[in-house]
Amino acid sequence: MVINTIAVAFGGFFGAITRYSISQWMKKRKPTSFPLATFIINLMGSFLLGFIYGTETGGLPLLLLGTGFMGAFTTFSTFKLENIQLIVNKKWNTQVIYLVFSYLLGISLAFLGVIIGKM
């Protein structure tokens, strides 16, 4: 039980740092009102988590990579907050595009990840 918790914590530590680093790097290079960093990170995470699931990895590797790393790398809460900010700022078109494409592409990429992972 303790080793499982350590695996999740270790993965989460590196997932959060990776997300933060990519987000900061993207914001410096491509400032935009569209939440591009979160969008790309969540799409990457959808594919990678689908891939991990597709490989039927279990046990400690799943806890480390799936629950820990990918759980901290992707960010549902930031996604929701950015949608609220777009609504508050009345950026309706951007909000709808962000919402629709995040879900459609996210689910599609997760499915593609599962298929590739099973190969």
Wavefront OBJ file of the C-alpha trace (Angstrom):
o trace
v 0.000 0.000 0.000
v 2.782 2.455 0.906
v 4.684 1.725 -2.320
v 1.501 2.393 -4.324
v 1.086 5.775 -2.652
v 4.736 6.611 -3.276
v 4.370 5.657 -6.961
v 1.345 7.934 -7.378
v 3.072 10.776 -5.518
v 6.284 10.396 -7.525
v 4.400 10.320 -10.829
v 2.223 13.244 -9.772
v 5.260 15.297 -8.794
v 6.821 14.929 -12.227
v 3.505 15.258 -14.068
v 2.760 18.591 -12.391
v 6.257 19.917 -13.060
v 6.054 18.832 -16.694
v 2.659 20.491 -17.157
v 3.836 23.713 -15.542
v 7.041 23.796 -17.610
v 5.275 23.172 -20.930
v 2.586 25.715 -20.055
v 5.117 28.437 -19.194
v 7.201 27.695 -22.274
v 4.154 27.902 -24.572
v 2.802 31.085 -22.995
v 6.144 32.833 -23.558
v 6.350 31.785 -27.186
v 2.715 32.025 -28.225
v 0.763 34.561 -26.150
v -2.909 34.253 -27.099
v -6.343 34.672 -25.562
v -7.030 31.034 -26.485
v -5.902 28.699 -23.658
v -3.499 26.921 -26.015
v -1.185 25.450 -23.389
v -3.940 23.674 -21.453
v -5.584 22.622 -24.718
v -2.437 20.942 -26.051
v -1.437 19.449 -22.698
v -4.882 17.912 -22.188
v -4.913 16.510 -25.743
v -1.443 15.015 -25.277
v -2.563 13.598 -21.947
v -5.698 12.088 -23.469
v -3.668 10.251 -26.080
v -0.984 9.123 -23.637
v -3.451 7.903 -21.020
v -5.341 6.033 -23.741
v -2.045 4.503 -24.857
v -1.148 3.454 -21.313
v -4.593 1.902 -20.911
v -4.318 0.202 -24.303
v -1.044 -1.494 -23.374
v -2.934 -3.054 -20.482
v -0.243 -1.904 -18.115
v -1.283 -2.640 -14.584
v 0.002 -2.510 -11.059
v 2.773 -0.138 -10.101
v 3.500 1.189 -13.631
v -0.163 2.138 -14.053
v -0.191 3.900 -10.700
v 3.048 5.733 -11.500
v 2.264 6.714 -15.100
v -1.522 6.646 -15.357
v -2.766 7.816 -11.986
v 0.280 9.800 -10.876
v 1.956 11.375 -13.890
v -1.023 11.688 -16.234
v -3.361 12.675 -13.406
v -1.143 15.634 -12.554
v -0.090 16.378 -16.144
v -3.607 16.857 -17.436
v -5.799 19.408 -15.752
v -9.557 19.271 -15.731
v -9.845 22.039 -13.146
v -7.783 24.525 -15.169
v -9.808 23.599 -18.249
v -13.027 24.458 -16.411
v -11.637 27.690 -14.965
v -10.421 28.839 -18.388
v -13.882 28.165 -19.818
v -15.423 30.286 -17.060
v -12.904 33.066 -17.731
v -13.782 33.033 -21.424
v -17.477 33.313 -20.548
v -16.887 36.137 -18.063
v -14.821 37.985 -20.691
v -17.578 37.339 -23.246
v -15.276 35.522 -25.642
v -18.101 33.283 -26.766
v -16.583 31.973 -29.991
v -13.289 31.115 -28.326
v -15.099 29.422 -25.448
v -17.250 27.273 -27.720
v -14.261 26.292 -29.874
v -12.202 25.459 -26.781
v -14.974 23.425 -25.194
v -16.067 21.489 -28.285
v -12.605 20.719 -29.635
v -11.232 19.799 -26.215
v -13.895 17.140 -25.796
v -14.062 15.898 -29.387
v -10.323 15.752 -29.933
v -9.632 14.555 -26.383
v -11.957 11.583 -26.666
v -10.748 10.817 -30.192
v -7.086 10.941 -29.164
v -7.731 8.778 -26.099
v -9.426 6.223 -28.350
v -6.530 6.389 -30.825
v -4.100 5.905 -27.946
v -5.965 2.792 -26.829
v -5.883 1.361 -30.353
v -2.159 2.063 -30.798
v -1.439 0.760 -27.300
v -3.115 -2.554 -28.131
v -0.948 -3.050 -31.240
l 1 2 3 4 5 6 7 8 9 10 11 12 13 14 15 16 17 18 19 20 21 22 23 24 25 26 27 28 29 30 31 32 33 34 35 36 37 38 39 40 41 42 43 44 45 46 47 48 49 50 51 52 53 54 55 56 57 58 59 60 61 62 63 64 65 66 67 68 69 70 71 72 73 74 75 76 77 78 79 80 81 82 83 84 85 86 87 88 89 90 91 92 93 94 95 96 97 98 99 100 101 102 103 104 105 106 107 108 109 110 111 112 113 114 115 116 117 118 119
